[in-house]
Amino acid sequence: KVFHGNEIVLNLYSKLAFCLPGIFQFLSGSSVETNITSHIALTQDTPGDLKLVVKDCNNLLGGFKVNLQNG
């Protein structure tokens, strides 16, 4: 049973930046961006048994940024 009106939309923006040592140092400063949207609802199967349920989860890749170091 899903309680009507108790749905939450969660939007997360994340950015992963790379700072790599050694032979992969040429990729340092590169990054990946993404937006995650999820619908969350509160459900109850039995009295007193509340659950937080992720109804769906969409991921939108924002883009890549690649910085190549000289040398």
N, CA, C and O atoms as CSV, one atom per row, in Angstrom:
chain,resi,resn,atom,element,x,y,z
A,1,LYS,N,N,0.856,-1.181,0.000
A,1,LYS,CA,C,0.000,0.000,0.000
A,1,LYS,C,C,0.894,1.233,0.000
A,1,LYS,O,O,1.772,1.364,0.853
A,2,VAL,N,N,0.678,2.124,-0.940
A,2,VAL,CA,C,1.437,3.370,-1.021
A,2,VAL,C,C,0.561,4.481,-0.507
A,2,VAL,O,O,-0.574,4.636,-0.959
A,3,PHE,N,N,1.063,5.258,0.428
A,3,PHE,CA,C,0.309,6.391,0.948
A,3,PHE,C,C,0.308,7.496,-0.092
A,3,PHE,O,O,1.370,7.952,-0.516
A,4,HIS,N,N,-0.870,7.928,-0.504
A,4,HIS,CA,C,-0.968,8.975,-1.519
A,4,HIS,C,C,-0.491,10.303,-0.949
A,4,HIS,O,O,-0.789,10.643,0.196
A,5,GLY,N,N,0.245,11.042,-1.752
A,5,GLY,CA,C,0.750,12.338,-1.327
A,5,GLY,C,C,2.039,12.267,-0.541
A,5,GLY,O,O,2.560,13.305,-0.134
A,6,ASN,N,N,2.567,11.093,-0.315
A,6,ASN,CA,C,3.805,10.949,0.445
A,6,ASN,C,C,4.957,10.520,-0.445
A,6,ASN,O,O,5.836,9.772,-0.015
A,7,GLU,N,N,4.956,10.984,-1.665
A,7,GLU,CA,C,6.042,10.654,-2.581
A,7,GLU,C,C,7.025,11.815,-2.613
A,7,GLU,O,O,6.633,12.981,-2.641
A,8,ILE,N,N,8.290,11.478,-2.607
A,8,ILE,CA,C,9.355,12.475,-2.638
A,8,ILE,C,C,10.157,12.276,-3.916
A,8,ILE,O,O,10.458,11.145,-4.296
A,9,VAL,N,N,10.500,13.368,-4.574
A,9,VAL,CA,C,11.381,13.299,-5.738
A,9,VAL,C,C,12.756,13.786,-5.280
A,9,VAL,O,O,12.912,14.915,-4.814
A,10,LEU,N,N,13.737,12.915,-5.425
A,10,LEU,CA,C,15.091,13.205,-4.987
A,10,LEU,C,C,15.967,13.439,-6.213
A,10,LEU,O,O,16.093,12.560,-7.066
A,11,ASN,N,N,16.571,14.620,-6.302
A,11,ASN,CA,C,17.475,14.944,-7.407
A,11,ASN,C,C,18.889,15.090,-6.857
A,11,ASN,O,O,19.138,15.897,-5.961
A,12,LEU,N,N,19.804,14.305,-7.398
A,12,LEU,CA,C,21.198,14.362,-6.980
A,12,LEU,C,C,22.072,14.751,-8.167
A,12,LEU,O,O,21.971,14.172,-9.248
A,13,TYR,N,N,22.920,15.729,-7.949
A,13,TYR,CA,C,23.911,16.108,-8.950
A,13,TYR,C,C,25.265,15.682,-8.414
A,13,TYR,O,O,25.604,15.984,-7.269
A,14,SER,N,N,26.029,14.995,-9.217
A,14,SER,CA,C,27.352,14.587,-8.765
A,14,SER,C,C,28.387,14.853,-9.856
A,14,SER,O,O,28.095,14.818,-11.051
A,15,LYS,N,N,29.591,15.118,-9.398
A,15,LYS,CA,C,30.709,15.352,-10.304
A,15,LYS,C,C,31.906,14.586,-9.747
A,15,LYS,O,O,32.291,14.770,-8.592
A,16,LEU,N,N,32.479,13.741,-10.566
A,16,LEU,CA,C,33.643,12.955,-10.191
A,16,LEU,C,C,34.855,13.525,-10.914
A,16,LEU,O,O,34.916,13.519,-12.144
A,17,ALA,N,N,35.814,14.016,-10.142
A,17,ALA,CA,C,37.034,14.579,-10.723
A,17,ALA,C,C,38.198,13.633,-10.442
A,17,ALA,O,O,38.298,13.065,-9.354
A,18,PHE,N,N,39.059,13.472,-11.413
A,18,PHE,CA,C,40.180,12.544,-11.310
A,18,PHE,C,C,41.470,13.276,-10.951
A,18,PHE,O,O,41.792,14.313,-11.530
A,19,CYS,N,N,42.193,12.727,-9.998
A,19,CYS,CA,C,43.525,13.199,-9.641
A,19,CYS,C,C,44.374,11.940,-9.494
A,19,CYS,O,O,44.454,11.354,-8.414
A,20,LEU,N,N,44.996,11.539,-10.576
A,20,LEU,CA,C,45.662,10.236,-10.631
A,20,LEU,C,C,47.179,10.386,-10.635
A,20,LEU,O,O,47.710,11.296,-11.272
A,21,PRO,N,N,47.881,9.499,-9.926
A,21,PRO,CA,C,49.346,9.534,-9.903
A,21,PRO,C,C,49.954,8.641,-10.991
A,21,PRO,O,O,49.255,7.927,-11.709
A,22,GLY,N,N,51.234,8.711,-11.075
A,22,GLY,CA,C,51.986,7.782,-11.926
A,22,GLY,C,C,51.696,7.921,-13.404
A,22,GLY,O,O,51.575,9.032,-13.919
A,23,ILE,N,N,51.582,6.778,-14.096
A,23,ILE,CA,C,51.437,6.782,-15.547
A,23,ILE,C,C,50.078,7.325,-16.005
A,23,ILE,O,O,49.910,7.659,-17.178
A,24,PHE,N,N,49.107,7.416,-15.086
A,24,PHE,CA,C,47.786,7.950,-15.445
A,24,PHE,C,C,47.646,9.432,-15.106
A,24,PHE,O,O,46.545,9.980,-15.166
A,25,GLN,N,N,48.742,10.076,-14.753
A,25,GLN,CA,C,48.708,11.486,-14.367
A,25,GLN,C,C,48.212,12.378,-15.504
A,25,GLN,O,O,47.702,13.469,-15.251
A,26,PHE,N,N,48.355,11.930,-16.743
A,26,PHE,CA,C,47.912,12.725,-17.888
A,26,PHE,C,C,46.394,12.921,-17.880
A,26,PHE,O,O,45.898,13.825,-18.552
A,27,LEU,N,N,45.642,12.097,-17.137
A,27,LEU,CA,C,44.183,12.252,-17.037
A,27,LEU,C,C,43.743,13.115,-15.859
A,27,LEU,O,O,42.552,13.392,-15.719
A,28,SER,N,N,44.671,13.546,-15.012
A,28,SER,CA,C,44.320,14.363,-13.854
A,28,SER,C,C,43.638,15.647,-14.298
A,28,SER,O,O,44.047,16.273,-15.276
A,29,GLY,N,N,42.609,16.030,-13.582
A,29,GLY,CA,C,41.824,17.211,-13.932
A,29,GLY,C,C,40.613,16.880,-14.780
A,29,GLY,O,O,39.770,17.748,-15.010
A,30,SER,N,N,40.503,15.642,-15.254
A,30,SER,CA,C,39.334,15.221,-16.021
A,30,SER,C,C,38.172,14.985,-15.067
A,30,SER,O,O,38.378,14.738,-13.878
A,31,SER,N,N,36.934,15.062,-15.594
A,31,SER,CA,C,35.773,14.877,-14.726
A,31,SER,C,C,34.594,14.287,-15.494
A,31,SER,O,O,34.536,14.346,-16.723
A,32,VAL,N,N,33.657,13.718,-14.740
A,32,VAL,CA,C,32.410,13.173,-15.272
A,32,VAL,C,C,31.280,13.752,-14.415
A,32,VAL,O,O,31.365,13.742,-13.187
A,33,GLU,N,N,30.216,14.259,-15.065
A,33,GLU,CA,C,29.074,14.819,-14.344
A,33,GLU,C,C,27.831,13.988,-14.629
A,33,GLU,O,O,27.644,13.509,-15.747
A,34,THR,N,N,26.975,13.816,-13.612
A,34,THR,CA,C,25.744,13.064,-13.785
A,34,THR,C,C,24.640,13.643,-12.897
A,34,THR,O,O,24.908,14.196,-11.831
A,35,ASN,N,N,23.402,13.505,-13.355
A,35,ASN,CA,C,22.222,13.883,-12.586
A,35,ASN,C,C,21.390,12.635,-12.356
A,35,ASN,O,O,21.079,11.916,-13.306
A,36,ILE,N,N,21.026,12.367,-11.117
A,36,ILE,CA,C,20.222,11.197,-10.765
A,36,ILE,C,C,18.901,11.684,-10.183
A,36,ILE,O,O,18.891,12.476,-9.241
A,37,THR,N,N,17.782,11.211,-10.743
A,37,THR,CA,C,16.450,11.544,-10.249
A,37,THR,C,C,15.775,10.263,-9.801
A,37,THR,O,O,15.751,9.273,-10.533
A,38,SER,N,N,15.222,10.286,-8.588
A,38,SER,CA,C,14.585,9.106,-8.027
A,38,SER,C,C,13.282,9.492,-7.344
A,38,SER,O,O,13.217,10.512,-6.658
A,39,HIS,N,N,12.241,8.680,-7.528
A,39,HIS,CA,C,10.964,8.860,-6.842
A,39,HIS,C,C,10.941,7.907,-5.659
A,39,HIS,O,O,11.109,6.699,-5.826
A,40,ILE,N,N,10.735,8.446,-4.469
A,40,ILE,CA,C,10.760,7.664,-3.241
A,40,ILE,C,C,9.386,7.751,-2.595
A,40,ILE,O,O,8.791,8.828,-2.546
A,41,ALA,N,N,8.876,6.622,-2.097
A,41,ALA,CA,C,7.553,6.592,-1.462
A,41,ALA,C,C,7.616,5.835,-0.135
A,41,ALA,O,O,8.489,4.994,0.080
A,42,LEU,N,N,6.679,6.151,0.737
A,42,LEU,CA,C,6.541,5.472,2.010
A,42,LEU,C,C,5.432,4.434,1.885
A,42,LEU,O,O,4.309,4.773,1.512
A,43,THR,N,N,5.735,3.167,2.193
A,43,THR,CA,C,4.748,2.085,2.081
A,43,THR,C,C,4.550,1.407,3.432
A,43,THR,O,O,5.363,1.551,4.346
A,44,GLN,N,N,3.439,0.657,3.536
A,44,GLN,CA,C,3.168,-0.090,4.759
A,44,GLN,C,C,2.479,-1.402,4.383
A,44,GLN,O,O,1.339,-1.395,3.919
A,45,ASP,N,N,3.172,-2.529,4.583
A,45,ASP,CA,C,2.601,-3.852,4.301
A,45,ASP,C,C,1.717,-4.321,5.454
A,45,ASP,O,O,0.620,-4.835,5.236
A,46,THR,N,N,2.201,-4.142,6.673
A,46,THR,CA,C,1.444,-4.504,7.870
A,46,THR,C,C,1.502,-3.325,8.839
A,46,THR,O,O,2.423,-2.513,8.750
A,47,PRO,N,N,0.558,-3.211,9.748
A,47,PRO,CA,C,0.587,-2.094,10.710
A,47,PRO,C,C,1.912,-2.031,11.478
A,47,PRO,O,O,2.379,-3.033,12.019
A,48,GLY,N,N,2.493,-0.860,11.512
A,48,GLY,CA,C,3.759,-0.661,12.200
A,48,GLY,C,C,4.982,-1.028,11.388
A,48,GLY,O,O,6.103,-0.903,11.882
A,49,ASP,N,N,4.801,-1.480,10.149
A,49,ASP,CA,C,5.912,-1.903,9.292
A,49,ASP,C,C,6.059,-0.917,8.142
A,49,ASP,O,O,5.601,-1.186,7.031
A,50,LEU,N,N,6.693,0.221,8.398
A,50,LEU,CA,C,6.882,1.253,7.372
A,50,LEU,C,C,8.160,0.978,6.588
A,50,LEU,O,O,9.181,0.587,7.155
A,51,LYS,N,N,8.089,1.190,5.279
A,51,LYS,CA,C,9.249,0.992,4.409
A,51,LYS,C,C,9.395,2.200,3.498
A,51,LYS,O,O,8.407,2.775,3.041
A,52,LEU,N,N,10.633,2.573,3.241
A,52,LEU,CA,C,10.945,3.620,2.275
A,52,LEU,C,C,11.346,2.915,0.988
A,52,LEU,O,O,12.318,2.160,0.979
A,53,VAL,N,N,10.612,3.149,-0.105
A,53,VAL,CA,C,10.793,2.410,-1.354
A,53,VAL,C,C,11.234,3.357,-2.466
A,53,VAL,O,O,10.657,4.429,-2.645
A,54,VAL,N,N,12.258,2.952,-3.209
A,54,VAL,CA,C,12.679,3.683,-4.402
A,54,VAL,C,C,11.847,3.150,-5.560
A,54,VAL,O,O,11.990,1.993,-5.957
A,55,LYS,N,N,10.962,4.013,-6.110
A,55,LYS,CA,C,10.040,3.564,-7.150
A,55,LYS,C,C,10.714,3.499,-8.517
A,55,LYS,O,O,10.487,2.556,-9.275
A,56,ASP,N,N,11.520,4.470,-8.828
A,56,ASP,CA,C,12.293,4.448,-10.073
A,56,ASP,C,C,13.516,5.332,-9.900
A,56,ASP,O,O,13.577,6.168,-8.998
A,57,CYS,N,N,14.467,5.138,-10.763
A,57,CYS,CA,C,15.715,5.884,-10.667
A,57,CYS,C,C,16.217,6.140,-12.087
A,57,CYS,O,O,16.480,5.201,-12.838
A,58,ASN,N,N,16.346,7.408,-12.447
A,58,ASN,CA,C,16.828,7.783,-13.777
A,58,ASN,C,C,18.175,8.474,-13.641
A,58,ASN,O,O,18.393,9.267,-12.724
A,59,ASN,N,N,19.064,8.166,-14.555
A,59,ASN,CA,C,20.398,8.735,-14.549
A,59,ASN,C,C,20.628,9.448,-15.876
A,59,ASN,O,O,20.461,8.858,-16.944
A,60,LEU,N,N,21.006,10.701,-15.803
A,60,LEU,CA,C,21.308,11.483,-16.992
A,60,LEU,C,C,22.764,11.903,-16.919
A,60,LEU,O,O,23.166,12.662,-16.038
A,61,LEU,N,N,23.543,11.399,-17.856
A,61,LEU,CA,C,24.963,11.725,-17.892
A,61,LEU,C,C,25.120,13.153,-18.386
A,61,LEU,O,O,24.726,13.478,-19.506
A,62,GLY,N,N,25.698,14.005,-17.544
A,62,GLY,CA,C,25.835,15.419,-17.870
A,62,GLY,C,C,26.937,15.697,-18.872
A,62,GLY,O,O,26.791,16.585,-19.711
A,63,GLY,N,N,28.021,14.971,-18.808
A,63,GLY,CA,C,29.095,15.185,-19.762
A,63,GLY,C,C,30.437,14.743,-19.229
A,63,GLY,O,O,30.603,14.436,-18.048
A,64,PHE,N,N,31.377,14.723,-20.134
A,64,PHE,CA,C,32.755,14.375,-19.823
A,64,PHE,C,C,33.617,15.600,-20.065
A,64,PHE,O,O,33.365,16.371,-20.991
A,65,LYS,N,N,34.617,15.776,-19.246
A,65,LYS,CA,C,35.618,16.810,-19.483
A,65,LYS,C,C,36.966,16.129,-19.340
A,65,LYS,O,O,37.296,15.619,-18.269
A,66,VAL,N,N,37.738,16.115,-20.400
A,66,VAL,CA,C,39.044,15.468,-20.379
A,66,VAL,C,C,40.115,16.518,-20.552
A,66,VAL,O,O,40.137,17.247,-21.544
A,67,ASN,N,N,41.006,16.589,-19.574
A,67,ASN,CA,C,42.153,17.493,-19.648
A,67,ASN,C,C,43.414,16.650,-19.805
A,67,ASN,O,O,43.757,15.874,-18.913
A,68,LEU,N,N,44.091,16.795,-20.911
A,68,LEU,CA,C,45.339,16.066,-21.112
A,68,LEU,C,C,46.495,16.983,-20.766
A,68,LEU,O,O,46.591,18.103,-21.267
A,69,GLN,N,N,47.365,16.494,-19.906
A,69,GLN,CA,C,48.518,17.268,-19.456
A,69,GLN,C,C,49.603,17.254,-20.545
A,69,GLN,O,O,49.720,16.292,-21.304
A,70,ASN,N,N,50.381,18.319,-20.607
A,70,ASN,CA,C,51.501,18.376,-21.567
A,70,ASN,C,C,52.551,17.342,-21.193
A,70,ASN,O,O,52.795,17.080,-20.015
A,71,GLY,N,N,53.162,16.763,-22.209
A,71,GLY,CA,C,54.232,15.808,-21.965
A,71,GLY,C,C,53.720,14.432,-21.980
A,71,GLY,O,O,54.484,13.486,-21.792
